[in-house]
Amino acid sequence: MTYITKPQLHHPKLAANSLGYTRRDYEGSVSTLCAGCGHDSISAAIIQACYELELPPHRIAKLSGIGCSSKTPDYFLGNSHGFNTVHGRMPSVLTGANLANRDLIYLGVSGDGDSASIGLGQFAHSIRRGVNMLYIVENNGVYGLTKGQFSATSDKGSKSKKGVVNHDAGIDLVMLALQMGATFVARSFSGDKAQLVPLIKAALAHKGAAFIDCISPCVQFNNHVGSTKSYDYVREHNEAVNRLDVVVPRDEIQVDYAPGTTVPVTQHDGSILQLHKLAQHYDPSDRVGALAYLQARQALGEIVTGLLFIDPEARDLHENLDTVDVPLNSLNEAELVPSLDVLAKLNASLR
């Protein structure tokens, strides 16, 4: 594989955030994906979100598995921690890293093959355990690296580029994430940057298991008539349930305005997610209602995008396990190894 690095020289007048970083500082290597691939648009959205959130790149850990999607972390956040795992095993490696060092911001990037097939069990368990992470699936409905076979998320009745009809029911990762207890669930479209960037910003600020299923058309194998994950199909069948803005923590500003349809949701880091409802009566705090709404719209052939569910009071894995506030990887042997008396009491408590 050939890696092409971008020039390190920046224009002196590039806008910088409060940390002194420009948008270029959040980029990575030059992409080797097909021109027009939706995955590159997702990478651009991640870069924009991290720049606007003013996150120090060295505090971010990005992990991936195998597939076209799992190559993309090389194309953003070049100065962050990175780990490319084996096929389908990214969630367990991310969980272990999170347990060792809770101070990092964890971003898992996967694909429909990596998460909905060989890694399905890994995906489900990382979600149900409430690992504090943003888990993004770049969902194109095909195995792009092996010439376009249907993946587990391919919709029943969709057609391949060669005209073959898929007769298997597709796995809906959004439905699964809701059922497994994810506390931030969204779906977006790689071609909708205005929706995707604030979703990523809100998910990165969320404490707990945040999941975004991002439909990302494969221009080579799944962007034709008959595909339900092509650019044209998603644009024509997109049902956006809300419009999003993220307000990062700043000094308080007093304003007085007439009440409208905006719902403010305060995140754990103090940032405010401004949720503008579009779909009538849609409530993103109702997990059961979200499942019912998704199923109803799915029956109509619509693809629901936006913030589908959020629990701003969510707990994460460290709270559930009652671990110490200090990252485990910074504890010394004396702090990690119990004395004989402590060990005796522990063993006695288990009898």
N, C-alpha and C positions, 0 to 999 in steps of 0.2 A: 504494500500500500504506500502511495506517495503522499507526503504531508507537505503542504505549501504554507509557510508562515507569512503573516502579513507584515509589512514594514512597520518598524517601531516608531518611526518619526511621525509626529502629529502636527497638524497645523496649529500655530501658536494661538490662534483666536478661537479654537474650539471651545464651546461652552463646557464648563466644569460644574460638578455638584459641590456641596459644602465640604466634601472630603478632598476636593481637588482632582477628582477623577473625571475624565471625559468619557463619552459613550464608547470611544475606541478602547479604553482600558478594560472594558467588560467583554470585548470580543475575543475570538480564539483564532484557530487556523482557518485557511481558506477552505470552504466546503468542497468536497469531491462528489456530492450527490448530484442527481440529474438536474439540469436547469429547470426551474419551475416547481421543484419538489416542495410540497407543503411543509416538510420538516424544517427547511431553511427559514420559512416565515415564523415558525414557532421559536427557532433559535433567536431570530431578530426580536421577537416579543420578550423573550427571557432577558436578553441584553438590555432592552429598553426598561423593563420592569426593575431590574437590579440597579440600573443607573438612576432611575427616578426615586427608588427607595433609599438610595445612597448607602448601599450595603458594601462594606469592605470586602473585596474579592477573596481575601485570604480567610475569611470567616465562613465561606461557603464550601460545602463538600458535595460534589456532583457524582452520581453513580449511575451505571447503566449495565445492560446485559449484552445481548447479541442481536444484530439486525440493523437495517438502515437507520432506524431511530436511535439505536444505541451507539451509532457513530457520532451523533450530533453533539454530545458534550465536548468533543474536541473543537467544535466550531464556536463555542461561547465560553466566557469566563476562563480565559487562558491562564490567569494567575490564581485560580482556585485549586483546592484539593480535588483530585479526580481518581476514580477507580472503575475500571471496566471489568465486570464479573463474567462468569460463564453463563451460558444460555439459561434464562429464567431464574437465576439465583440472586439477582440484584437486591430484592427486598430483604433477604436474610443478612446479606453483607451490610446493607444500610442499617438494619436493626442493631447489629453488633457494633458498628461504628458509633451509632447514636448512644448506645449504652456506655461505651467507653468514654465518649466526649460529648456531653450534652450541650456544650457551649457553641458548637458549630451549627450552621443552618443547612439542613439536609434537603437536597433536590435529587429525586430519583427520576430518571428519564427512561422510558421503556416503549415497546411497541405492542401491537395486538398479538403478534406471534409470540413475543417474549413473555407477555403477561397473561394472555388468555388461553395459551396452549401449555407449553412445558412449565411455565411459571405460575399457573393459575392458583395452585395451593399456596405458593409463596406470597402472591399478591393478597389473597384472602386473609392470611394470618397476620401480615404486617398491618393491614387495615384494622382488623378486629382488636389487635393489641394497642392501637392508638399511638403508634410511633409518631413522634413529632417530626413531620416531613411534608414536603410537597411531592406528590407522586403524579407525574404527567405521562399519559399514554398517547403516543403519536399514532393515531389509529387510521390506517389506510385500507384495511380489509383484505390485504393480500400479503403473500410472502414475496417481497420485492427482490430479495437477494437470490431467490431460487426460481425466478421467472414467472411470478404472478399467480401461483395457486391460491385458491380461496383460503382465508385464514378463519379462525374460530369466531371472529366478529363479523364475518360477511353475512349480510342479510339474506334470509331465505327468499328465493325468487330473483335475486340479482344475477346479472350475467357477467361472465368473464370476457376478456378482450376477444377470445376466440368464439364467443357465443354460447359457451357452456353455462347451464343454469344451476345455481346452487340450491340443493334440496334440503340442506341441513339448517336447523334453526341457529341463528347467531347468538353468541353470548353478549349480553348487554352489560358492560363493565360498570356503567353508572348504576344500574339496578343492583348489581352485586355489591358495589361499594356502599350503597344505602343500606342494604340488608346486613352487611358485615359490621356496620356501626361507624363508618366514616363520619366525621363531624364537620367536614366542608366538602361538598360534592358539586361539581360543575361540569358542564359540557360546552365546548366551544368549537370554532372552525378556524383553521389556519389562515383562511382568507379574510378573517374579520379581526384585524388588529385592534380596532377601537374597543371590541369586547374582550379580547384575549389578554391584553396588557393589564388592565385593572383586575381581571380575574387572577392572574399570576401574582400581582402585587398583594391582593387580599389573601391569597392562599399562603404566601410566604410569611405573612404577618400572623396567620392563624396558628394557634397552639393545638396540636393533635394531628390526626391523620387527615390531610387535605388531599383530595384527588380531583384531577382534571382530565377528562376524556376529550382529546382534541382531534376532531376529524381532519385528516391531513391527506388529501388526494395524492395518489401515486400517478404521476404524469405518464409513466411508462406503461403501467399494466392495469390501472383502474380509474381512468378518466374518460370513459367512453359512454355512449348511450346504452342504458341498461344497468350501469353501475349505480348503486345507491350511495357511493362515497366519492362521486366526481364533483368537480367544482360547480358545474351547472345544476346538478341534482340538489346539492346542499343549499345553494343559493335560492332555489325555487321552493324548497320544502322546509326552510328554516323557520322555526317558531321560537323567537326570543322572548323569554318570560320576564326579563328585567334589563335595565341599563345600569351600568356600574361606574362609580367613581370611588377612588380611595384618597382619603385625606390623611397625610402623614402627620405625626405629632408635631405641633408647633405651639407657640405661646397662644393663650386663649384670646379669641376675638369675639366680642359681644355683637350680635346682630339681632335684628327684630324683623320678622317677615311672616307673612300669612301662611298658615299651615297648608301643605300640599300633599303629594303622594310619596314623598321621600321618606324612607325608613333608615335611620342611622343605626349601624351595628358597630359597637366598640370592640375592637380586637384586643388581644392580650397585651400587645406592645403599646397600646394607647392610640393607635391609628384608628380612624373611623371609616368604615365601609358605608358609603352612601348608596342605598339600593332604591332605584327608581322602578316601581312596578309597572309593567306593560300589560301582562296577561291578567285578565279580570279575575279577582279573588285568589290569585296565586299567593301562597304563604310559604316562603323558603325555610321557615322554622318548623314545619310539619313534615316529619319523615314519611309517615304513612300517606299523607296527602300527595307528597312528591312522587311516590311510587305509583299511586293511582293516576295522577296526571300524566306521567310518562307513558303508562300503558295505554291510556285513552288516546293520546296523541300518536303513539306508535301504530295503533290500529288504523289511524287515518293516514298513515304514511308520512307523518311529519317528524322532523328531527328537532327536538327541544334543546335549545342552547341557553346559556346564562347560568346564574347561580341557582342551583336546584335545591340545596339544603345547607344550612349552617347552624351550628350550635356554638355560640360565643362563649359558653361556660364549660367547654370541653376540658377533660383531663387527658394527660398524655401518659406514655408508658412509665416514665420515671415517677410520676405521682402514684400510679397504680402499684408500682413495686416499692414505693417509699424509699427510693435511693437517696443518698446524701446529695446536698447541693453542689459539692465539689466534684468536678469531672473525675470519673474513676481512674482514668489514665494518668492523673496527676497525684494520686495517692501513693504513699510509699509502702514498703513491705510491712512495717510495724502497724500501719493503719489498716492494711488489707487482711493480715493474718490474725485470726483471733487467738487469745491466750488460751492455755489449757483450761482455766477456770470458766472462761466464756464458752469454750467449746463444750465443756461438760454440761453447763446449763442449757445450751442449745440442744444437745443430744437428749437431755432429760425431758425437755419440753415436747420432744417428738415421740416419746414413748407412750 
